[in-house]
Amino acid sequence: MSKETSPKENKKINLKIYLKNKPEENFPTKKEELELAGKHIENENAISDQKLKKGICYWVMVIVSIYLLVIFSILGVVLFNGGELSDSVMIALLTTTTINILGLPLMIIMSLFPKDEKHKEK
């Protein structure tokens, strides 16, 4: 008596044979998985850096603009109300304004975009 297999059992046997003979190259190795995870982390860091840089850029623009408005408002109120500012006060005001307008963005830009080798593109 020969034992015949049903079509359902035949499919199961064929699936088992297929899975046994399926090439391993389709599955990533542990090393490849770790490399992919590392690249994913680097990508997430790059995205968060970009968001941070955009936020700080916006913040600097707002702060410098507000600072200029305050300085021009003070100058406008004093000068249009007939008041006088001594030369030393005017020099100090213009010097600090110039330093703040140039210095604050420069410091932030230099910290966000360092020139050292580890941050350069590969």
C-alpha positions in Angstrom: 0.0 0.0 0.0 1.5 3.3 -1.0 0.7 6.4 1.0 -0.5 9.3 -1.1 -0.2 12.8 0.1 -3.0 15.3 -0.2 -2.6 18.5 -2.1 -2.6 20.4 1.2 0.2 18.3 2.6 2.0 18.6 -0.8 2.0 22.4 -0.4 3.4 22.2 3.1 6.2 19.9 1.9 7.0 22.2 -1.0 7.1 25.3 1.3 9.5 23.5 3.7 11.8 22.6 0.8 11.6 26.1 -0.5 12.5 27.6 2.9 15.4 25.2 3.3 16.8 26.0 -0.1 16.1 29.7 0.0 19.4 31.7 -0.3 20.6 33.4 2.8 21.8 36.5 0.9 18.3 38.1 1.1 18.5 38.4 4.9 20.8 41.1 6.3 23.6 39.8 8.5 24.2 41.2 12.0 27.0 43.4 10.7 24.7 44.8 8.0 22.0 45.4 10.6 24.4 47.2 12.8 25.6 49.4 9.9 22.0 50.2 9.0 21.2 51.1 12.5 24.3 53.3 12.7 23.3 55.1 9.5 19.8 55.5 10.8 21.2 57.1 14.0 23.5 59.4 11.9 20.5 60.4 9.8 18.4 61.2 12.8 21.2 63.3 14.3 21.6 65.2 11.0 17.9 65.9 10.9 17.9 67.2 14.5 21.0 69.3 13.8 19.2 70.9 10.9 16.1 71.7 13.0 18.3 73.1 15.8 20.2 75.3 13.3 17.0 76.6 11.8 15.6 77.4 15.2 18.8 79.2 16.3 19.0 81.1 13.0 15.4 82.3 13.5 16.1 83.2 17.2 19.2 85.3 16.2 17.3 87.1 13.5 14.5 88.0 16.0 16.9 89.0 18.8 19.0 91.2 16.5 15.9 92.8 15.0 14.4 93.6 18.4 17.7 95.0 19.6 17.9 97.3 16.6 14.3 98.4 17.1 15.0 99.2 20.8 18.2 101.2 19.9 16.5 103.1 17.1 13.5 103.8 19.4 15.7 105.2 22.1 17.6 107.4 19.6 14.3 108.5 18.0 12.7 109.4 21.4 15.7 111.3 22.6 16.5 113.1 19.4 12.9 114.0 18.4 12.0 115.3 21.9 14.8 117.9 21.7 17.1 115.9 23.9 20.8 115.7 23.3 23.1 112.8 23.7 26.7 113.5 24.5 29.3 112.3 22.1 30.6 109.7 24.5 27.1 108.2 25.0 26.5 108.2 21.2 29.8 106.5 20.6 29.2 103.9 23.3 25.7 103.2 21.9 26.8 102.8 18.3 29.8 100.7 19.3 27.8 98.3 21.4 25.2 98.1 18.8 27.7 97.3 16.1 29.4 94.7 18.2 26.2 93.0 19.1 24.9 93.0 15.6 28.1 91.4 14.3 29.2 89.4 17.3 26.1 87.5 18.3 25.4 86.0 14.9 29.1 85.3 14.3 29.6 83.4 17.6 26.5 81.3 16.9 27.4 80.6 13.3 30.9 79.6 14.3 29.5 77.2 17.0 27.0 75.7 14.6 29.4 75.3 11.7 32.8 74.3 13.1 35.8 74.1 10.9 37.4 71.0 12.5 37.9 67.8 10.5 35.4 65.6 12.4 32.4 67.6 11.2 33.3 67.7 7.5 31.5 65.6 5.0 33.1 62.3 4.2 
